[in-house]
């Protein structure tokens, strides 16, 4: 079967990386299309994955709209020329062109309808199926659920083994106390009006953590000058090992918060999305792996950080919590590959 994976974010690459290789082993022809996003292209090159570059990525919402029309056309032409039968990814564009091609669009979406209303309104109806974690709030009748998280497609123990050697690249040892911080840009269409950690709270956070251990900042875009001495450039293929051994993750990134949580690293998130993301709410309130605070409640965040850091067996406790979560969840890559192999003759719902 000819399969399309259209990637627009590094998280999409990680989500589908193992599925890509396993689908190819099963005899499928898998094509990758991307915009000119350096972080994705670097990952593809590092894993020796062939791809087709269709367009450049831009930040302006107005310009994004114009560029999206061009990208839609280029992707439609690619699908037609390569005789794509199945689109399998998190691409909104894929769903838009599917009705004008012979391709069935399988949309992988872990955000609640309320969080991404445009995708829910204009993407879900055009997809053949929408694959989502069973904890996500969803209205579409095309829903196929599974008991897992996107991050368990690449961070499940079946798929990921932390590499202790990575730590030495950053002057670290596995027993060191260190903290990974992540500050987001919030420039996606669904990020309008969304805030993360304020500048003053970033200062307070770093001052607090510096007393306990080493502070490492990973950021999407330009970082404030005063924080540059903490900034590190961690290749995406190494970041998960850094997260695994970290004492704690703190940031305003949804994905990295969940990544830390499923790796058994205590994680704290602070942004306006708190309380609205079902998979993070489940990780917090069912498994106790993460904590969320809105920007106007930062004082509670600092209290929680200090409370956690006072625990004598913090990491060991989180390992146990992670084991409970893993006992409930599936290897998501296995679910994806099984879905592809049985499509369209035997679609298994409620797997």
GILIN-V773011 format. One record per run of one state. SS is the DSSP state (H for helix, E for strand, C for the rest). FROM is the first residue (numbers start at 1). LEN is the number of residues. If there is no record, write none. Layout:
ss:from:len
SS:FROM:LEN
SS:FROM:LEN
This chain:
ss:from:len
C:1:1
E:2:6
C:8:2
H:10:16
C:26:3
E:29:8
C:37:1
H:38:9
C:47:5
E:52:5
C:57:4
H:61:21
C:82:4
E:86:4
C:90:2
H:92:7
C:99:5
E:104:5
C:109:8
H:117:6
C:123:1
H:124:3
C:127:2
E:129:5
C:134:9
E:143:4
C:147:3
H:150:4
C:154:11
H:165:4
C:169:9
E:178:6
C:184:5
H:189:3
C:192:7
H:199:12
C:211:3
E:214:6
C:220:5
H:225:6
E:231:1
C:232:7
H:239:7
C:246:2
E:248:4
C:252:2
H:254:10
C:264:3
E:267:4
C:271:7
H:278:8
C:286:4
E:290:4
C:294:1
H:295:15
C:310:4
H:314:15
C:329:3
H:332:11
C:343:9
